[in-house]
């Protein structure tokens, strides 16, 4: 799949579930890394 195909799918909302899942996973990984580094414990998922 090329970049243009991904962009078109997002514009058509066909790839939105995958994009949302990726964004959520990235944010969760970031918050877990920060809270672990700062000794805050686990975050709610």
Phi, psi and omega in degrees: 000132181271167178303319181296323178296317179296314180299315179298317179298320178294320178296328180269005181064017179279330182256010186295324179298315179295319180294318180295319179296318179295317180295318179295317179296319179296315179296318178299317179297319179297310182295323178295319179295317181293314182293326177292316180298323183271358178074029182271355182086192183278148176268161176285136179252000000 
